[in-house]
Every structure is written in structure tokens, then in C-alpha cells.
Amino acid sequence: MKQISTKQKIIYAIVMAIIVVGIIVICTMNFNLGLMYSNNKRIDIYIGKDYEISDIKSIADETLDGKKIIQKSDSLGDYVSVTVKNASDEQIENFKAKVIEKYNIDEESQSTEIIEVPSTKVIDVMKNYFFPIALVTVLSAIYLAIRFRKQNIFKIFIKTILIPIITEALYFSIIAICRIPFNEIIMPISLLIYILTLIICVCKFKKDEK
């Protein structure tokens, strides 16, 4: 049986410590939610004509505080949607007035809607990934256990399941501990890490087979 080196023991201990601290941070402070996932205000303004996102961004930077996300809010591009963490009525009125002035929007056709958007639960963001990842993991573990059965079928099966779980736990723990904003790219990056972890597992099993 292969002995675990002192260096490996130290690495495992550090990884487990980070995961434990991450779990504590998540349970006590939750993730640091990014703008789109936290409580925010969405300002929808009807423009009714072609407009440049860069122009809207300039007006938003001039009148609204903090980070802003600017989007075309319908397929026709008649509306612009600006999401901010918070904005006073005065700031919103200034923003609206400058947009109306910039695009010479008729007051009768002009329409503005302010929507208070509640925060999103991280578990709701993650749950769409749970079933497909769990299914792929189990199928991969079965396949690799059979493929590398000479190395101990049970050991390969367990490793294929545990290694991605520990890697993902480490990833989310670092995000929680470092207070990295949980935003729209967190889960795609998580999926990429998962795929790379499986690939590394396969390469390691092939190497050990030689």
C-alpha cells in the first residue's frame, strides 16, 4: 500500500482546514452576493429608438452611484434596463431626465418603471447544476472503476466521486472566505473546474496503470 508522504499530509490538512473555515463562513455570513444576486433596483426606461449602451453607461456613471449593469431589456431594444445596488429618488429622476434629454423622448410615450429585486438564494442558483453533475459523476465513476479495475475497482470509484467534491468544496470555500462576489460567472467556472478535475483524475489513473 502506497504511503502518504509528510508533504501530502500537510496539503490535505490545509485543504480540509480551508473547507472547514469556508463552511463556517457560509453558515455565519453567507456568500458575498454580487450585484445581480443581491437586493437591487432595476430601472427600466422606454426609449423607443436605437440607442448606444455606451451612452446610457455614461449617463448612469454621472447620475448613479456604485456598480451598474446595463442591458437591453426586450428583443426589440426599445427599453434599457439599469441595475444598481441602491439609488435615491433624486438620482433616478436625474438619470431619467438626462436619458430623455439625450434621446429627445416625447413625454407622452416615455415610460419608467422602478423594480425592487430581492436577493437570490445561492442554493437556487446551484440546484440547476446538482442533478446533471451528480449523474455525470456517478456514470464517470462506474466507467473509470471498470476501466481501471486492476488498480482496485472500489478505490477508483470512490476517488472519482470524492476528488471532484473536495475540489469544488475548496473552490466555494475560497470564494466565501475571500468574500469574492458570487456573481454570474461563479457557476460556469465551477463547471470548468469540475471538468478539469475529472480529466486530471483520468490522466492520473492512466499514469498509475503503467
Sequence and secondary structure as in RCSB ss.txt:
>XXXX:A:sequence
MKQISTKQKIIYAIVMAIIVVGIIVICTMNFNLGLMYSNNKRIDIYIGKDYEISDIKSIADETLDGKKIIQKSDS
LGDYVSVTVKNASDEQIENFKAKVIEKYNIDEESQSTEIIEVPSTKVIDVMKNYFFPIALVTVLSAIYLAIRFRK
QNIFKIFIKTILIPIITEALYFSIIAICRIPFNEIIMPISLLIYILTLIICVCKFKKDEK
>XXXX:A:secstr
     HHHHHHHHHHHHHHHHHHHHHHHH   B TTTSSEEEEEEE  S   HHHHHHHHHHHS S EEEEE ST
TS EEEEEES   HHHHHHHHHHHHHHHT  TTT  EEEEEE    HHHHHHHHHHHHHHHHHHHHHHHHHHTGG
GTHHHHHHHHHHHHHHHHHHHHHHHHHTT  B TTHHHHHHHHHHHHHHHHHHHHHHHH 
